[in-house]
């Protein structure tokens, strides 16, 4: 995972292009990351600069910058010449993860594309799932379940299970403190000794979309 990155294209006689990016913001509630990106000249050339044209930058499959000699003319590409800048906003997967590929092509010194470069990056994961504290207890006696949310707009459903049977404590609630007292009748699930295992699950929702779950025994 990263909040910035870069790569170089292949070069022509010591001149190439460098694509770089850095994260500028993340939204937990919207599950999005925005980056700022820059394309500039890199390396050295005997003559100091080369004409460059027919440039294309693609981020996550979308062309975000296009330059053609016929429409835009040529660029004098020195080392550190800024060719293009921009921003791009990604929507992460439901679990908060996101990979993206950046691709650059250009014609350095020649008209046709002769220098390309690409790399795949992994953005910082956006935290999505709520967490919960639950302790050992006694059937029939209430304990407080404390929930930590990643966004105040999220809701959560909390259940506990014994084997294949489960019971719901709250459904799509925003409550951060919940009293729970599994009833004494659950003791009938005990087959040995004086204890049994309850598995609590907290499922997080963003609206109607389930974004993940955590379990505690």
Secondary structure in CASP SS format (residue, H / E / C, confidence):
PFRMAT SS
TARGET T0000
AUTHOR 0000-0000-0000
METHOD secondary structure of the structure
MODEL  1
X C 1.00
X E 1.00
X C 1.00
X E 1.00
X E 1.00
X E 1.00
X E 1.00
X E 1.00
X C 1.00
X C 1.00
X C 1.00
X E 1.00
X C 1.00
X C 1.00
X E 1.00
X E 1.00
X E 1.00
X E 1.00
X E 1.00
X E 1.00
X E 1.00
X E 1.00
X E 1.00
X E 1.00
X E 1.00
X E 1.00
X E 1.00
X C 1.00
X C 1.00
X C 1.00
X C 1.00
X E 1.00
X E 1.00
X E 1.00
X E 1.00
X E 1.00
X E 1.00
X E 1.00
X E 1.00
X E 1.00
X E 1.00
X E 1.00
X E 1.00
X C 1.00
X C 1.00
X C 1.00
X C 1.00
X C 1.00
X C 1.00
X E 1.00
X E 1.00
X E 1.00
X E 1.00
X E 1.00
X E 1.00
X E 1.00
X E 1.00
X E 1.00
X E 1.00
X C 1.00
X C 1.00
X E 1.00
X E 1.00
X E 1.00
X E 1.00
X E 1.00
X E 1.00
X C 1.00
X H 1.00
X H 1.00
X H 1.00
X H 1.00
X C 1.00
X C 1.00
X E 1.00
X E 1.00
X E 1.00
X C 1.00
X C 1.00
X C 1.00
X C 1.00
X E 1.00
X E 1.00
X E 1.00
X E 1.00
X E 1.00
X E 1.00
X E 1.00
X E 1.00
X E 1.00
X E 1.00
X C 1.00
X C 1.00
X C 1.00
X C 1.00
X C 1.00
X C 1.00
X C 1.00
X E 1.00
X E 1.00
X E 1.00
X E 1.00
X E 1.00
X E 1.00
X E 1.00
X E 1.00
X E 1.00
X E 1.00
X C 1.00
X C 1.00
X C 1.00
X C 1.00
X C 1.00
X C 1.00
X E 1.00
X E 1.00
X E 1.00
X E 1.00
X E 1.00
X E 1.00
X E 1.00
X E 1.00
X E 1.00
X C 1.00
X C 1.00
X C 1.00
X C 1.00
X C 1.00
X C 1.00
X C 1.00
X E 1.00
X E 1.00
X E 1.00
X C 1.00
X C 1.00
X C 1.00
X C 1.00
X C 1.00
X C 1.00
X C 1.00
X C 1.00
X C 1.00
X E 1.00
X E 1.00
X E 1.00
X E 1.00
X E 1.00
X E 1.00
X C 1.00
X C 1.00
X C 1.00
X C 1.00
X C 1.00
X C 1.00
X E 1.00
X E 1.00
X E 1.00
X E 1.00
X E 1.00
X E 1.00
X E 1.00
X E 1.00
X C 1.00
X C 1.00
X E 1.00
X E 1.00
X E 1.00
X E 1.00
X E 1.00
X E 1.00
X E 1.00
X E 1.00
X E 1.00
X C 1.00
X C 1.00
X C 1.00
X E 1.00
X E 1.00
X E 1.00
X E 1.00
X C 1.00
X C 1.00
X C 1.00
X H 1.00
X H 1.00
X H 1.00
X H 1.00
X H 1.00
X H 1.00
X C 1.00
X C 1.00
X C 1.00
X C 1.00
X C 1.00
X C 1.00
X C 1.00
X C 1.00
X C 1.00
X E 1.00
X E 1.00
X E 1.00
X E 1.00
X E 1.00
X E 1.00
X E 1.00
X E 1.00
X C 1.00
X C 1.00
X E 1.00
X E 1.00
X E 1.00
X E 1.00
X E 1.00
X E 1.00
X E 1.00
X E 1.00
X C 1.00
END
